[in-house]
Amino acid sequence: MRKLQVNQQEQQLLNDAITHWVAEELIDPETAGKIRSNIAVKGFDWQRLAQYSFWIALSCVVLAFLSIFVDKGIMRWVESLYETPDLLISAFCWVLAILFYYLGFRHKKYHPDKSFSNEAMMALGVFATATAVGYMGEVLGTKSGNYSLLFLTSIIIYAVLAVKLGSNLIWIFMLLALGIWFATETAHQSNWGFSFWGMNYPLRFTLFGVLVTALALFGQTRVKILLPFQTVSYVVGLCYLLISLWLLSIFGNYSDFQIWSSVKQWHLIGWGILSTSAALAMTIYGFKKQDLFAREFGMVFVVINVYTRYFEYFWDTMNRAIFFAILAISFFMVGRQAEKIWRGIEKK
């Protein structure tokens, strides 16, 4: 029989739970012994190593690409390829993308347990697709400067591939591309200004985050093929929403940096209250509805908002020693309260 592999902390938790169940006569000692014998402590977290290794590998691919523009020898080689038609480069990248998607899908089919290597293949396919779409834009011409059509193309491609290949990673890239498309399209419509319909970028993306979150909660649940990506969309939507609200609390709805720099921070207190209230409301909602994501994101951004206001209002007016002393005390109190809550849950 295959044993359950856990770390030492998890083993201690399971042992405490089994001891409690025996004491409460929920299970007999013999069953408890069988359960304990089926638990084994894993010596090394190979899963985490695999995850980090694949992400580092992907990062190295990106760094290798960026290094091309630093290395003089490679630059000379790249310059010799300037006469290569954009159409040929785009076609080559499409072939690479198809190859990576095929390998990723095939590997996922035969090795579904190797999720990290599967997603790494998909990620390489995503990068190749983005490059192919970019060069395709050069072929078609973007003299008007409207690159949003290219991003819209990549969104459609990523969405179709995510559904066909069942890849959460590609769906995440689709949502990121959707955000970039939204930014470029609104910028293009405003003649590349920072204000669109009287809204700067943080305010625009606040509404965008609300829309993505709402569609995840109420739209995707009704479409069967999109249901597997509902959680991912919900999390990304919350990120868009809460990060945008936080930026809005800092910059307000100002579209000019010079004007914003001359404004006293207390003039933006309304946006700060809005951002903090939204995070607090999300935290309360998460606790009431047992929504882990709303609760955790809400709590994190409540803390971020509170400390952001602290830095904004007291960094220039308070003695540094007192400033950091208060900061230390506040974190100590937060940690102490968190420990009390944790101990209370543990006793239950």
N, C-alpha and C positions, 0 to 999 in steps of 0.2 A: 504493500500500500504506500502510495506517495505521501510523504509528510508535508505539512504546512510549513513553509519557510518564512520565518519572521526574524526581526532583529531583537536585540536584548530587551529594549524598552517595550516592544509589543509582547514579548514573552512574559514579562513581568505583569503587564496589564491583563493578559489572558489568564495567568496563574491566579491573580487577585480575583478575577471574575469567577473562575472555577471554584475557588475557595469560598467565595460568597454564596454561590449557588448550592454548594454542599451544605453550608451552614444554614441556609434557608430551606434545605431539604427539597430543592427543586430537582436535583440530580443525586444519585447515590454515589458513594465513594468509588465503586467499581467503574462506573461510567466516567467519573472524573479522571481516574487513572488512565482509562483508554484515550480520553481526549488529550491528556498531558503527553502520553506516549506518541501521539500523532503530531506533536509540535516539535520542530527542530529550529535551532538558532542558525541563521545563515552567517557565514564567516565574513563575506564581503558582498557589498551591494553592487553586483555586476550590472543590474538593470540601470542604476543611476550612472554608472561608468559608461555604459553603452549610449545612454541618452546624451550625456555631455560630449562624448567622443564624436557622435554624429553631428551635433550642433557646432562643435569646434571645427569639424571637417568642412561644414558648409560655410562657416565664417572664414576659413582659410581660402576657400574658393573665391569668396568675395574680395578678400584682401589680395589674393593673387591677381584678380582682375584689376583692382585699383593700382597695384604695384606696376602694372604695365605703363602707367602714365608717369611713373617716377624713374624707372630704369631707362637709361639713355640708349643702351643697346637694343632693348626691346622696342623703344620708341622709334629707333631708326628702322627696325624691321616692320613696325606698324605703318610707318610713313611710306614704306615701299609697297604697302598694300592699299594705299589710298585710291589707286585707280580701280580697285576691285568694285564692281557694280554693287550698289546697295541691294538690288534685287537678289544677287547671288548670296550675299551675306544673310539676308532675311531668309532665303530658302534653306541655307545651311543651318540656321538656328531653328527653323521649323523642323528640320530632320532630327536635330539633336533633341528638341522638345518631345517629338513623337517617340523617339528612342527611349528617353528617360521615363516617359509616361508608360510605355509598354513594359519596360523592365520593372518599374514600380508596381504596376498592376499584376504582372506575372509573379513577381516575388511575393506580393501580398496574397495572391491566390494559393500559392504552394507553401508559403511561410507566414500565415496570418499572425503568428505570435511575435514575429520580429517587426514590431510596429515602428521602431526608430529608423531602421534601415529602409523600410518601405516609405516612410514619410520623407526621408532624406532624398530618395530617388524622385519623389513627387516635387520636392522643393527645387531640385536641379531643373526639372521640367518647367517649373514656374519661371525660374530665371531665364531659361532659354526662350520661353514664350514671350516674356517681356521684351527681351532683346529683339526677337523676330518682329514683334508688333512695332517696336520703335523704328527699325529699319524699313519696315513696310510703310510707315508714315513718311520716311524720307523719299521713298519711291513715289508715293502718291502726291507728295508735296504738302507742306504745311505753311505756305507763305502767309496765310491769314493769322498764324500764331495760335489757332484753335486746336490745341492738343487734346482737348477733352474727348474728341471722337476716337482717338487712339485708346484712351483709357476705357471708353465705353466698349470698344471692341474687345479689349482684354477682359473686361468684366463678364461679357457674354461667354467668352472662351472659358474663363475660369469656372463660371457657374455650371456650364455644361459638363466640363471635365470633373468637377467636384461631385456632381450627381452621378455621372457614369462610373467614376472610379471609386466613389464612396470615400472621398478624402476630406477630412476636416481641415487639414492644412491648406489645401487649395481653396476651400471655402473661406478660410481666414484671409488669404491673399485676395480673394474676390471682394471681400468686405473692405479691405484696405484700399484696393483699386477703386472701389465705389466712393470712398471718402476723397481720394485724390481727384476722381472725376468731378465730384461735387464742388471741390475747391476750384479746379481749373475752369469749370463751366461757369460758375458764378463770377469768377474773376474776369473771364472773357466777356461776359455780358455787361460787366461794369467797366469795360475798357481797361482791364488789368489794374483797377484801383483796389483799395482795401475795403471799400464800402459797397455793399450790394443791397439795394432796397433799404438803406439806412442801417444795415447790420454789418459789423466787422466779422472777422473770421471766428472768434470764440462764440459769438452769439449765433452765427449761422450753424456752427457745428453743434451747438446745444440743441437747436431744433432738429438737426440731422440725427443726433443721438437719440432724441425722443422718438423720432420716426423709426429708426432701426430697431430700437427696443420694443416699440409698440407692434411692429410687424413680426418680430420674433415671438412675442407673447400671444398675439391674436391672429396673425396671418399665417405663419408657417405651420401652426398646429392644424390648420385646415387643408394643407396641401401635403399629401402623403409622401411624395418624393423629397420634400424639403424638411420633413419632420426630423430626420436624423441630425440635421444641422441646427435645430432650434436652440439648443443650449449654447452652441458656439456663437450664434447670432446674438443671443441674449447677453452674453458676456462682453462681446465686442461693442454692442450697443451701449451697455453700461459704461464701458471705458470711454467711448466717444462722449457720452452725456456728462459724466462726472469730471473728466479732465477738462472739457470745454467750460463747464460751470466754474471750475477752479480758476482757469485762465481768465474767465469773465470777471471773477472777483478781484483779479489783479489789474487787468487792463480796462475793465468797464467796456462800454461800447464805443471807445475811441478808435478812430481809424488813422489818426496822425500821431506819430511818436512824439513829435515836438509838443503838441498840445497836451498829450497824456503826461509828459514829463513835467509840465508846468502846473498840473492839477494836484492839489493836496489829496493825500490818500483817503482822508475821511469823507471826501466827496463820493468815493466808491463804496461806502459802507453798505449801501442798499444791495449792491451786487454780492458783497460778502455775506450778508444775511441770507440772500436768496440761495447762494451756493451751500452754505452751512445747513440751512433749513431743509434743502432738498436731500442732502446726505443724511441728515438726521431722520427725515421722514422715511427714507429708504431703509435705514437701520431698523426703525420701528416696524415697518412693513415686513422686513425679513424675519424679525423675531415672531411676529404674529402669525405669519403664513408659513413659517418654517422654510423660508427661502434662503438658502445658504449664501448664494451669490449676492443678493440684495443686502443681506445682513453684513457680510464681510466687506464688500465694497463700500457700503454706507459708513461703517465704523472707521475704515481706513481714511476716507475722505473727510469725515468729521474731524478727525485728529489733524489731518493735513491742513484743513481750513483754519482750525483754531491756531495752530502754530504759524501759519502764514500770516494771519492777522497780528500775532504777537511780534513777529519780525518786522512787519510793515510799520506798526505804530510805536515800537519801543527801541528798535535798533539804533536810531539816530538820537534818541532822547535819553537813553538810560546808560548808566555806567556799565562797562562791559563785564566787570566782575559780578555785579548784581544781576545783570541780564542772564549770564550763564548759570548763576546760582539758582535763580528762579526756574530756569529751564531744567536744571538737574533735579530740583525738588519736584517739579511737575511730572517729570518722567518717572521719578521714584514713586510718586503717588499713583500714577497710572499703572505701573508695574505691580504695586502692592494691591490695588483694587482688583487687577486682573488675576492675581494669585488667589485672592479671597474667593472670587467667582469660580476659579478652577478647583479650589479645594472643596467648595460647596457642592459643585457638580460631582466631584470624586466621591464625596461622602454619600450622596444619593445613590 
